[in-house]
Amino acid sequence: MKLFSREGKGARRRRLELLESLGISLVRLGRENLPREVFEEGRKLLEYSVGSVKVEIWEYEGRGHYVAIEPELTEDDIDAYYEAMELLYFSARMKPGIEPSDVLEEVIETVARRFSKKKKRVNLDALKYYLYRDALGYKVIDVVIRDPRIEDITVEGVGKPLRVFHRDVSYLDWLVTNIVFNRAEDLDAIATLLAHKAKRHVSTAFPIAEGTLPEKHRLALTFSYEVSPFGTGFTIRKFREEPLTVAHLIKFGSISPLMAAYWWILLEFKGSVFIVGAMASGKTTLLNALLSMLPPNWKIVTIEDTPELRLPHTGWRPLVARHIYTFGEARIAEVTLFDLVKLALRERADFIAVGEIRGEEAYVFMQALATGHGGACTFHGDSVESMVARLTTPPINVPIGFLPLISNVIITRYIRIPGRKPVRRVVQVHEILDAREPREVEYTTVFRWSIEEDKHYPQSAEEVVKRSQKIRKIAELAGWDETTLVRELEERASLLSRLVMENRLRYDEVAHEIQLFYKRKWGF
């Protein structure tokens, strides 16, 4: 396989000059990118590896620091890097069917042979790391993209450090990293790379872009100084490859086994749930965990702006909105959440879930609930009252009479408990009983969370049955007496508690146990 063309020394010199003009330069992250006091007077909290990179978490004067230390390089390593980049950009011949990684490996082998003939020693592991990072990865921000402990990444502008939200030290809020873009052109180049990987266009003519990276991370960015005086900025919300399960949430204390059992029965009988909370309060995580408990033979349609949900069901049909991006006279048909909810109504779905309700799709979603579909969604708010106010006013405009179709309103919050790490908790669970003009809603509280004890109440199935009108109605439809209903709640809560006690929390383990439950219970 011939990948390279032959060139003279003069051509090579011109190529290297062109590489520099294109902004291709080798940057290594290390401790020297942060003030010396962080390491001399600060306290190291964590140390771990992300591939070839050592990561240190430091606390100094109440502020957290994320320090990525990349492999060291010799002068020969640096020369080999630039020679490899020269070959890759100007001499490698891409052919149909050849993967970029195969071309890169061929480049590395070629450079290694050349340097071996010159009696120069090259650290191949370090060379591979930097070439894969810069040619196929995310360049200098690659480590924070690949670090599974990071939830969010943000840059507010030129000269401002990239910051990350780290799940292991969330009490420190945003950590300052040793990644800083002091030149506007460097930050613009990273933003352009991110937009390209998300299959979006960004420029001074189109300075705002949203999209999904190949790893399913959510991207939002602004370009140059068109909409921000600080220049280019971006935020990436990381997608968790292995979703948290209902067993995880019980172990973390976000919910109780009895709450999960209550929702399990409610959704199995095609009830409806609105998960209400602020950003990063755990709404989508809870939604995914609840959907995973639905019967395995159901057809479930999920509708999202950005694909985040992941279900084990054979009958899962994920739908994702498509937004318009126009260039010149070209026109691309937009597919909105409204369009997708309407489509779901024609698909004979047993259950419809919308990643986030925020517009006219709410009306069609409520129509779906009225026609007997089970349904669940997330919604920005902090109480039943705020949810009702948003739902019944522009731009959503759901008639007040539709609100009793919502079986359950779950309030989630990200909470700071004094002396402890911040936590995500379901703080209240309500059932809507009636609604009338002007935006008056009657509801009852089934579960509540005590901040003093960090416990959810009630803790007995009998008390849940007493408080919940919806679950008593389900018992009537199922032909269960109160004793049977209590037993159903306790059996499901016991199953989930056992999974937590046995530390069987993984997605596949929980899905398998739920499938076995349905097989024992209903024979499918």
C-alpha positions in Angstrom: 0.0 0.0 0.0 1.7 3.2 -1.2 0.6 6.1 1.0 3.3 8.7 0.4 4.7 10.7 -2.5 8.4 11.5 -2.9 9.6 15.2 -2.4 12.9 17.0 -2.4 14.4 18.9 0.6 13.3 22.3 -0.7 9.7 21.2 -0.9 10.0 19.7 2.6 11.2 23.0 4.0 8.3 24.9 2.4 5.9 22.3 3.9 7.2 22.8 7.4 6.8 26.6 7.0 3.2 26.0 5.8 2.5 23.7 8.8 3.5 26.6 11.2 1.4 29.0 9.2 -1.6 26.6 9.6 -1.2 26.8 13.4 0.0 23.2 13.8 2.3 23.3 16.8 3.0 20.8 19.5 1.7 21.8 22.9 2.4 19.7 26.1 0.3 20.1 29.2 2.2 20.1 32.5 2.3 21.6 36.0 4.2 24.7 34.7 0.9 26.0 33.2 -0.4 26.8 36.8 0.9 29.0 39.6 3.7 27.4 41.6 1.7 28.1 44.8 -1.0 25.6 43.9 1.5 22.7 44.3 3.7 24.2 47.1 0.9 25.3 49.4 -2.1 23.4 48.1 -3.5 20.0 48.9 -3.6 17.1 46.4 -7.0 15.4 46.5 -6.8 12.9 43.7 -4.4 11.3 41.3 -5.3 8.9 38.5 -4.6 8.2 34.8 -6.5 8.8 31.6 -4.6 6.7 29.1 -1.1 8.1 28.9 -2.0 11.2 30.8 -1.6 11.6 34.6 -4.4 13.7 36.2 -4.0 15.5 39.5 -6.8 17.3 41.4 -5.5 20.0 43.7 -7.3 22.4 46.2 -5.7 25.8 46.9 -7.3 28.6 48.8 -10.7 27.0 48.4 -10.5 26.6 44.7 -10.1 23.3 42.8 -7.5 22.7 40.0 -7.5 20.0 37.4 -3.9 19.3 36.3 -3.3 17.2 33.2 0.3 16.0 32.9 1.1 14.7 29.4 4.1 12.5 28.4 7.4 14.2 28.3 9.2 14.7 25.0 12.8 14.8 23.9 14.1 17.0 21.0 14.1 13.9 18.8 10.5 13.1 19.8 9.5 16.7 18.8 11.3 16.4 15.5 9.6 13.1 14.8 6.2 14.7 15.6 6.7 17.4 13.1 8.0 15.1 10.4 5.0 12.8 11.0 2.6 15.8 10.7 4.4 16.9 7.5 3.8 13.4 6.0 0.3 13.2 7.2 -0.8 16.6 5.9 1.1 16.9 2.6 2.3 13.4 1.5 -0.2 10.8 2.7 -2.6 9.6 0.0 -6.0 8.8 1.3 -7.8 6.1 -0.7 -11.3 4.7 -0.5 -11.6 2.1 2.2 -8.5 3.2 4.1 -9.2 4.2 7.7 -7.5 7.5 8.9 -6.1 5.5 11.8 -4.4 3.1 9.4 -2.8 6.0 7.5 -1.6 7.4 10.8 -0.1 4.1 11.8 1.7 3.9 8.5 3.0 7.4 9.0 4.3 6.5 12.5 6.1 3.4 11.1 7.7 5.4 8.3 9.0 8.1 10.7 10.2 5.4 13.2 12.2 3.7 10.4 13.7 7.0 9.2 14.8 8.0 12.7 16.2 4.5 13.4 18.4 4.9 10.3 19.6 8.2 11.7 20.5 6.5 15.0 18.0 8.7 16.8 15.9 7.3 19.6 12.2 8.1 19.6 9.7 7.3 22.3 7.0 5.7 20.1 4.4 5.6 22.9 4.7 9.4 23.4 4.8 10.0 19.7 1.7 8.0 19.1 -0.1 9.7 21.9 0.5 13.2 20.5 -0.2 12.3 16.9 -3.5 10.5 17.8 -4.4 13.5 20.0 -3.8 16.1 17.4 -4.6 14.3 14.2 -7.7 12.3 15.2 -8.6 13.5 18.6 -9.5 16.9 20.1 -6.0 18.3 20.3 -5.1 20.0 23.6 -8.6 19.4 25.1 -8.5 15.6 24.3 -7.8 14.5 27.8 -10.9 16.3 29.3 -13.1 14.8 26.6 -11.8 11.3 27.4 -11.8 11.6 31.2 -14.9 9.6 32.3 -15.0 11.4 35.6 -15.8 14.8 34.0 -19.4 15.8 33.6 -19.1 19.2 31.9 -16.4 21.3 30.1 -16.5 25.0 29.5 -14.4 27.9 28.2 -15.7 31.4 28.6 -13.3 33.2 26.2 -9.8 34.1 25.1 -7.3 34.1 28.0 -9.7 32.3 30.4 -8.8 28.9 31.6 -10.8 25.9 30.5 -12.8 24.6 33.4 -14.4 21.3 34.2 -17.0 19.9 36.5 -15.7 16.7 38.1 -18.1 14.2 39.7 -15.6 13.1 42.4 -15.0 16.6 43.8 -18.4 18.2 42.9 -18.3 20.2 46.1 -15.5 22.3 44.6 -17.8 23.3 41.7 -15.9 24.2 38.5 -12.2 23.2 38.5 -9.7 25.4 36.8 -7.5 23.4 34.4 -4.0 24.0 33.1 -5.5 24.5 29.6 -5.6 28.1 28.5 -6.1 29.7 25.1 -4.2 33.0 25.1 -4.5 33.6 21.4 -7.9 34.1 19.8 -6.9 32.1 16.7 -6.1 29.0 18.9 -9.5 29.1 20.6 -11.2 29.6 17.2 -9.4 26.6 15.8 -10.6 24.4 18.6 -14.2 25.7 18.2 -14.0 25.0 14.5 -12.7 21.5 15.2 -15.6 20.8 17.6 -18.2 22.1 15.2 -16.7 20.0 12.4 -16.9 16.9 14.6 -20.5 17.7 15.5 -21.2 18.1 11.7 -22.1 21.8 12.2 -20.8 24.9 10.5 -19.5 27.9 12.6 -18.1 31.2 11.3 -18.6 34.9 11.9 -21.6 34.7 9.6 -23.0 31.8 11.7 -21.6 32.5 15.1 -23.8 30.1 17.2 -23.8 26.3 16.9 -25.3 23.4 18.8 -24.8 19.7 18.1 -23.7 16.3 19.3 -20.1 15.1 19.2 -19.3 11.6 17.9 -19.1 10.4 21.6 -22.7 11.8 22.1 -21.5 14.7 24.2 -23.7 17.8 23.8 -22.0 20.9 22.4 -23.0 24.5 22.5 -20.6 27.2 21.2 -20.3 30.8 20.1 -17.7 31.9 17.6 -15.3 34.9 17.7 -16.5 38.2 19.0 -19.8 38.3 17.2 -22.0 37.6 20.3 -19.5 37.8 23.2 -17.0 40.4 24.1 -14.7 37.7 25.4 -14.5 35.9 22.1 -15.1 32.3 21.3 -16.6 30.1 24.0 -18.1 26.7 24.3 -19.7 24.2 26.7 -19.7 20.4 26.4 -22.0 18.3 28.5 -20.5 14.8 28.7 -22.6 11.7 27.8 -22.2 8.8 30.2 -21.5 5.7 28.1 -22.8 3.4 30.9 -26.0 5.0 32.1 -26.9 5.1 35.8 -29.5 2.6 36.7 -32.3 2.8 39.2 -30.1 0.7 41.5 -27.4 3.4 41.3 -29.9 6.1 42.2 -31.0 4.1 45.3 -27.4 3.5 46.4 -26.6 7.2 46.0 -29.7 8.1 48.1 -31.3 10.1 45.2 -34.4 8.0 45.6 -35.6 5.2 47.9 -36.5 1.6 46.8 -40.1 2.2 47.7 -40.3 5.3 45.4 -38.8 3.2 42.6 -41.4 0.5 43.2 -44.2 3.1 43.2 -43.1 4.5 39.8 -42.6 1.0 38.5 -46.2 0.1 39.0 -47.4 3.6 37.9 -45.6 3.4 34.5 -46.3 -0.3 34.0 -50.0 0.7 33.9 -49.3 3.5 31.5 -49.3 6.4 33.9 -47.5 9.6 33.1 -44.6 11.4 34.8 -43.2 14.9 34.6 -39.7 15.1 36.0 -39.2 18.8 37.0 -36.0 20.4 38.1 -33.2 22.8 37.3 -30.3 22.1 34.9 -28.0 19.4 36.1 -30.4 18.2 38.8 -30.5 14.7 37.4 -33.7 14.8 35.4 -32.5 12.9 32.3 -30.7 10.3 34.5 -33.9 9.6 36.4 -36.0 9.5 33.3 -33.6 6.9 31.7 -33.7 4.8 34.9 -37.5 4.8 35.1 -37.9 3.9 31.4 -35.6 0.9 31.9 -38.2 -0.6 34.2 -41.0 -0.7 31.6 -42.1 -4.2 30.3 -39.5 -5.7 27.9 -42.1 -6.4 25.2 -43.4 -2.9 24.9 -42.8 -0.5 22.0 -41.2 2.6 23.5 -40.6 5.8 21.4 -38.2 8.3 22.8 -38.0 11.8 21.4 -35.0 14.1 22.0 -33.2 17.1 20.7 -29.9 15.5 21.6 -29.7 11.7 22.0 -29.0 10.9 25.6 -31.5 8.1 26.5 -30.5 4.4 26.3 -32.9 1.6 26.8 -32.5 -2.2 26.8 -35.8 -2.9 25.1 -36.0 -4.6 21.7 -38.9 -2.4 20.9 -37.1 0.9 21.7 -37.4 3.4 18.8 -35.3 6.6 19.4 -36.2 9.7 17.4 -34.0 12.8 17.3 -34.9 16.3 16.1 -33.1 17.9 13.1 -32.5 21.6 13.0 -32.1 23.8 9.9 -28.7 25.0 8.8 -28.9 27.0 5.5 -26.1 28.0 3.1 -26.9 30.1 0.1 -30.1 28.9 -1.5 -29.9 25.4 0.0 -32.9 24.4 2.2 -32.9 21.4 4.6 -36.3 20.4 6.0 -36.4 20.9 9.8 -37.8 18.1 11.9 -38.9 19.4 15.3 -39.9 17.7 18.6 -43.5 18.7 17.6 -43.2 16.7 14.4 -41.7 13.7 16.2 -44.4 13.6 18.9 -47.1 13.6 16.2 -45.2 10.8 14.4 -45.1 8.8 17.6 -48.9 8.9 17.9 -49.1 7.1 14.6 -46.7 4.3 15.6 -48.9 2.5 18.1 -46.3 3.1 20.8 -47.1 1.7 24.3 -45.1 4.5 25.8 -43.8 7.9 24.6 -40.9 9.7 26.4 -39.8 13.2 25.5 -36.3 14.2 26.6 -37.4 17.8 27.4 -40.7 19.5 26.9 -40.4 23.2 26.2 -42.6 24.2 23.3 -45.6 23.4 21.2 -44.8 19.6 21.4 -46.3 19.7 24.9 -49.9 20.0 23.5 -49.4 16.9 21.3 -47.8 15.0 24.2 -50.8 15.8 26.4 -53.1 14.5 23.6 -51.1 11.3 23.6 -51.7 10.9 27.3 -55.4 11.5 26.7 -55.5 8.7 24.2 -54.2 6.1 26.6 -50.4 6.2 25.9 -48.1 6.1 28.8 -45.7 9.0 28.9 -42.8 10.6 30.6 -40.7 13.7 30.1 -38.4 16.2 31.8 -39.3 19.9 32.3 -37.4 22.9 33.6 -38.9 24.3 36.9 -38.6 23.9 40.6 -42.2 23.2 41.8 -45.7 22.1 40.7 -46.6 25.8 40.6 -43.7 26.8 38.3 -44.5 23.8 36.0 -48.2 24.8 35.7 -47.3 28.4 35.0 -44.9 27.5 32.2 -47.2 24.8 30.7 -50.3 27.1 30.6 -48.6 30.3 29.2 -46.9 31.1 25.9 -45.1 29.6 24.1 -46.4 26.2 25.4 -50.1 27.1 26.0 -51.5 23.7 27.3 -55.1 24.1 28.4 -55.5 23.9 32.1 -58.0 21.1 31.8 -55.3 18.8 30.4 -53.1 18.9 33.6 -54.9 16.1 35.5 -53.7 13.8 32.8 -50.3 14.1 34.5 -50.2 11.2 37.0 -47.0 12.3 38.7 -44.8 15.3 39.2 -41.3 14.5 40.4 -39.2 17.4 41.8 -35.4 16.9 41.5 -32.7 19.2 43.0 -29.0 19.6 43.2 -28.5 20.3 46.9 -25.6 21.4 49.1 -25.8 19.8 52.5 -23.6 21.6 55.1 -20.5 19.5 55.8 -21.1 17.2 52.9 -20.6 16.9 49.2 -23.4 18.3 47.0 -26.1 15.7 46.2 -28.9 15.1 43.7 -32.2 14.2 45.4 -35.8 13.8 44.5 -37.2 16.1 47.1 -41.0 15.8 46.4 -43.3 13.5 44.5 -46.8 14.9 43.8 -50.0 13.6 42.2 -52.2 16.1 40.4 -55.9 15.6 41.3 -57.7 18.4 39.6 -57.1 21.7 37.7 -59.2 24.7 36.9 -58.9 28.3 35.7 -57.1 30.5 36.5 -54.1 28.1 36.8 -55.4 26.5 40.1 -54.1 23.0 40.6 -55.1 20.6 43.4 -52.4 18.1 44.2 -51.3 15.8 46.9 -47.8 14.9 48.1 -46.9 11.2 48.1 -43.2 11.3 49.0 -41.0 14.0 50.5 -37.3 14.2 51.3 -36.0 15.2 54.8 -32.8 17.3 54.5 -32.1 16.8 58.2 -32.1 13.0 58.0 -31.3 12.7 54.3 -34.2 10.2 54.0 -37.3 9.8 51.9 -40.7 9.4 53.5 -43.0 7.5 53.8 -41.0 4.3 54.3 -43.9 1.8 54.4 -45.9 0.5 51.5 -49.1 0.8 53.6 -48.5 4.6 54.0 -47.8 5.0 50.2 -51.1 3.2 49.4 -52.9 5.5 51.9 -51.4 8.7 50.3 -51.6 7.8 46.6 -54.9 8.1 44.8 -53.3 7.1 41.5 -52.0 3.8 42.7 -55.3 2.9 44.4 -57.0 3.5 41.1 -54.5 1.2 39.3 -55.3 -1.5 41.9 -59.0 -1.2 41.0 -58.2 -1.7 37.3 -55.9 -4.6 38.0 -58.4 -6.3 40.4 -56.0 -6.0 43.3 -57.2 -5.6 46.9 -55.2 -3.4 49.2 -53.2 -6.4 50.6 -52.1 -7.4 47.0 -51.2 -3.8 46.2 -49.0 -3.5 49.3 -47.4 -6.9 48.4 -46.6 -5.6 44.9 -44.9 -2.5 46.2 -42.9 -4.5 48.8 -41.9 -7.2 46.3 -40.5 -4.7 43.8 -38.8 -2.6 46.4 -37.2 -5.7 47.9 -35.9 -6.8 44.4 -34.3 -3.4 43.9 -32.9 -3.3 47.5 -31.3 -6.7 46.9 -29.6 -5.5 43.8 -28.1 -2.6 45.7 -27.0 -4.8 48.6 -25.3 -7.3 46.2 -23.7 -4.3 44.4 -25.3 -5.4 41.2 -25.7 -1.9 39.8 -24.6 -2.2 36.2 -27.0 -1.4 33.3 -27.0 -5.0 32.0 -27.4 -6.6 35.4 -30.4 -4.4 36.4 -32.1 -4.9 32.9 -31.7 -8.7 33.2 -33.3 -8.8 36.7 -36.2 -6.7 35.6 -36.7 -8.9 32.5 -36.7 -12.0 34.9 -39.3 -10.3 37.1 -41.7 -9.8 34.2 -41.1 -13.4 33.0 -42.0 -14.7 36.5 -44.9 -12.3 36.9 -46.5 -12.2 33.5 -44.9 -15.0 31.6 -43.0 -12.8 29.0 
